[in-house]
Amino acid sequence: MIVGGYFLPASAEASGYLSASEIGAVSLGTAGISIIGMKVRKIPLDKKPVIRGHLPFEQSFQRWLGGKGTVQKSNFLDTKFGGFATPLASGIALTLVNVSYPRGSRGKDVSQDMFLFASGALATKGITDIAKGIFARERPFMHLLSDSLTAESRYGHSFLQHSFFSGHTSGAFFSASFLNLRLRETMRRRMTQSEYRSWRWVSSGLLYSWASFVGLSRVQAYKHHPSDVLVGALAGVLISELFFNFGNKANAPNNSSGNNNAPLLLQISVPF
């Protein structure tokens, strides 16, 4: 994170970019959350779940979506790579957007956005780990299957109580939301008001559809309850808003540009 912010100038007021002290604060805060998350996620054998069983209608929805559950049930996103795929792809796309449409200085735009994106992704992981360790909710297949000992030998004890909330989902929604915010900001700069109104839903529709697919895949694979996915999605969106707005000074539209005709209301940072 600190390396990612190395190329940013020291004076925030003079340049509109994060200052060295702001970069340090974000870095330390993110590192602290990550370290706490790694400690808290290790659940003791005698820890009782804070959330037990299914909420109303969760079990019926899961069976409708995923069919019969088994320990071996999986899909192509039910891997560690599946959790990293969306952040990795979003990071590449974010870099391309900043290189193609710089706001101030191309290198500084890329550096700041990637620093905030990487910091936010780590914070999302840390907060998700903290929630998993505190709530210790059991995976849904533990309530539907009798071969819990087989599951524990395959995955390990802590994994079985890491259901709330979904890390795949929080990471996917953080990445999709951060990229969407940057795309919408770029569209407001490059398009007229009428063009923006016609195209503003494209990025939101595509990105949030994919993030939702990631979340539903976790329900289908019986690794998470539907409520785990909903809370993970909300957490990812809120964290993306927070970290995106850390760079608000650099993201402020240049009103001197002749092709920026969007009204002030549209310049509020929203995910949709």
C-alpha positions in Angstrom: 0.0 0.0 0.0 2.8 2.4 0.9 4.7 1.5 -2.3 1.5 2.2 -4.3 1.3 5.7 -2.8 5.0 6.5 -3.4 4.5 8.4 -6.6 1.8 10.7 -5.2 2.9 14.3 -4.3 3.3 15.3 -0.7 1.0 18.4 -0.8 -2.7 17.5 -1.0 -3.9 21.2 -1.1 -1.5 22.1 -4.0 -2.3 19.1 -6.2 -5.6 17.6 -5.1 -4.0 14.2 -4.4 -3.6 12.5 -1.1 -0.8 13.8 1.1 1.9 11.7 2.6 0.2 11.8 6.0 -3.1 10.7 4.5 -1.4 7.8 2.7 0.3 6.8 5.9 -3.0 6.9 7.8 -4.8 4.8 5.3 -2.0 2.3 5.1 -1.7 1.9 8.9 -5.5 1.7 9.3 -5.8 -1.0 6.6 -2.8 -2.9 8.0 -4.3 -2.8 11.5 -7.7 -4.1 10.3 -6.0 -6.9 8.4 -3.9 -8.0 11.3 -6.9 -8.0 13.7 -8.8 -10.0 11.1 -6.1 -12.7 10.9 -6.2 -13.0 14.7 -9.9 -13.0 15.2 -10.8 -15.4 12.4 -9.1 -18.3 14.2 -12.1 -19.7 16.1 -11.6 -21.8 19.2 -13.1 -25.3 19.3 -15.4 -24.4 22.1 -16.8 -21.1 20.6 -20.5 -21.1 20.3 -22.1 -19.5 17.1 -23.7 -16.1 17.6 -26.1 -16.9 14.7 -27.5 -20.4 14.7 -29.2 -22.2 11.9 -31.2 -20.7 9.0 -33.2 -17.5 9.1 -36.8 -17.8 7.8 -37.0 -19.0 4.1 -33.2 -19.4 3.8 -33.2 -23.2 3.7 -36.0 -23.4 1.1 -34.3 -20.8 -1.1 -31.0 -22.6 -0.9 -32.5 -25.9 -1.8 -34.3 -24.3 -4.7 -31.1 -22.7 -6.0 -28.6 -25.4 -5.2 -30.5 -28.6 -5.1 -29.4 -31.3 -2.7 -26.3 -30.3 -0.6 -23.2 -32.4 -0.1 -19.8 -31.8 1.3 -18.3 -32.2 -2.2 -20.8 -29.7 -3.8 -18.8 -27.0 -5.5 -18.7 -24.8 -8.6 -16.0 -23.0 -10.6 -16.0 -20.0 -8.2 -15.8 -22.1 -5.1 -12.0 -21.8 -4.8 -9.5 -19.3 -3.5 -9.0 -18.1 -7.1 -12.7 -17.5 -7.3 -12.5 -15.1 -4.5 -9.6 -13.2 -6.1 -10.8 -13.3 -9.7 -13.2 -10.3 -9.5 -10.8 -8.0 -7.5 -8.0 -8.9 -10.0 -10.1 -8.2 -13.1 -11.5 -5.0 -11.6 -8.0 -3.8 -10.7 -6.8 -4.3 -14.3 -9.9 -2.5 -15.6 -9.4 0.3 -13.2 -5.9 0.8 -14.4 -7.0 0.9 -18.0 -9.7 3.5 -17.3 -7.2 5.8 -15.5 -4.6 5.4 -18.3 -7.2 6.1 -21.0 -8.9 9.0 -19.3 -6.6 10.7 -16.8 -8.0 13.4 -14.5 -4.8 15.2 -13.8 -1.6 13.3 -14.3 -1.9 9.8 -15.7 0.7 8.2 -13.5 -0.6 9.9 -10.3 -4.2 9.0 -11.2 -3.2 5.3 -11.6 -1.1 5.3 -8.4 -3.8 6.9 -6.3 -6.7 4.8 -7.5 -4.7 1.6 -7.2 -3.5 2.5 -3.8 -7.0 3.2 -2.6 -8.4 0.1 -4.4 -5.8 -2.2 -2.9 -6.2 -0.7 0.5 -10.0 -1.0 0.4 -9.7 -4.6 -0.8 -7.5 -5.5 2.2 -9.8 -3.7 4.6 -12.7 -5.6 3.1 -10.9 -8.9 3.7 -10.0 -7.8 7.3 -13.5 -6.7 8.2 -14.9 -9.9 6.7 -12.4 -12.0 8.8 -13.4 -10.1 12.0 -17.1 -10.8 11.4 -16.4 -14.4 10.7 -14.5 -14.8 14.0 -17.0 -12.9 16.1 -20.2 -14.5 14.8 -18.8 -18.0 14.1 -21.8 -19.0 12.1 -21.8 -22.5 10.8 -21.8 -23.2 7.1 -25.2 -24.2 5.7 -24.1 -27.7 4.7 -23.4 -28.4 8.4 -27.2 -28.1 9.1 -28.2 -30.2 6.2 -25.7 -33.0 6.3 -24.8 -35.8 8.7 -21.2 -36.2 7.6 -19.9 -33.2 9.6 -16.8 -35.1 10.7 -15.9 -35.7 7.0 -16.3 -32.0 6.4 -14.1 -31.0 9.3 -11.3 -33.4 8.2 -11.5 -31.9 4.7 -11.7 -28.2 5.5 -10.6 -27.7 9.1 -12.6 -26.6 12.1 -12.5 -22.8 11.7 -13.7 -23.0 8.0 -16.9 -24.7 9.2 -17.8 -21.6 11.3 -16.8 -19.0 8.8 -20.2 -18.5 7.2 -21.1 -15.0 8.2 -20.4 -13.1 6.1 -19.3 -14.1 2.7 -15.8 -13.0 1.8 -16.2 -13.9 -1.9 -19.3 -11.6 -2.0 -17.9 -8.7 0.0 -14.7 -8.7 -2.2 -16.8 -8.9 -5.4 -19.1 -6.1 -4.5 -16.3 -3.9 -3.2 -14.4 -4.4 -6.5 -17.5 -3.9 -8.7 -18.6 -0.9 -6.8 -15.2 0.9 -6.7 -14.8 0.3 -10.5 -18.4 1.4 -11.1 -17.8 4.7 -9.2 -14.7 5.4 -11.3 -16.5 4.6 -14.5 -19.4 6.8 -13.6 -17.0 9.6 -12.7 -15.3 9.2 -16.0 -18.5 9.2 -17.9 -19.7 12.4 -16.3 -16.5 14.0 -17.4 -16.5 12.8 -21.0 -20.2 12.8 -21.9 -22.9 15.3 -22.3 -25.8 15.2 -20.0 -28.0 13.4 -22.5 -25.3 10.8 -23.3 -24.7 10.2 -19.6 -28.4 9.6 -19.0 -28.5 7.1 -21.8 -25.4 5.1 -20.8 -25.1 5.5 -17.0 -26.8 2.2 -16.2 -24.5 0.1 -18.4 -21.6 -0.2 -16.0 -23.8 -0.6 -13.0 -25.9 -3.3 -14.6 -22.9 -5.4 -15.8 -20.7 -5.1 -12.7 -23.4 -5.6 -10.1 -24.9 -8.5 -12.1 -21.5 -10.3 -12.0 -21.1 -9.5 -8.3 -24.5 -10.9 -7.6 -23.7 -14.0 -9.6 -20.6 -14.5 -7.4 -22.8 -14.2 -4.3 -25.4 -16.6 -5.5 -22.7 -19.1 -6.4 -21.8 -19.3 -2.7 -25.4 -20.1 -1.8 -25.6 -22.6 -4.6 -22.4 -24.4 -3.4 -23.8 -24.5 0.2 -20.9 -22.5 1.6 -23.0 -19.5 2.7 -26.5 -18.7 3.8 -28.4 -16.1 1.7 -28.1 -13.6 4.6 -24.3 -14.1 4.5 -24.3 -13.0 0.9 -26.7 -10.0 1.5 -24.6 -8.6 4.3 -21.3 -9.3 2.4 -22.7 -7.3 -0.5 -23.7 -4.4 1.7 -20.3 -4.4 3.4 -18.5 -4.4 0.1 -20.5 -1.5 -1.3 -20.1 0.7 1.9 -16.3 0.1 2.1 -15.9 1.0 -1.6 -17.8 4.2 -1.1 -15.5 5.0 1.9 -12.2 4.3 0.1 -13.3 5.9 -3.2 -14.1 9.1 -1.3 -10.7 9.2 0.4 -9.5 10.4 -3.0 -12.4 12.9 -3.4 -10.2 15.8 -3.9 -8.6 14.2 -7.0 -11.9 12.9 -8.2 -13.7 16.3 -8.2 -14.8 17.1 -11.8 -13.0 19.9 -13.7 -15.9 22.3 -14.4 -13.8 24.3 -16.9 -14.1 21.4 -19.4 -16.5 22.3 -22.1 -18.0 18.7 -22.4 -18.9 18.3 -18.7 -22.5 19.3 -18.8 -23.8 17.0 -16.0 -25.7 18.8 -13.2 -24.3 18.9 -9.7 -26.7 16.2 -8.5 -25.1 13.6 -10.8 -21.7 14.4 -9.3 -22.6 12.8 -6.0 -20.8 9.5 -5.6 -23.4 6.7 -5.7 -23.1 3.1 -6.8 -26.1 3.2 -9.2 
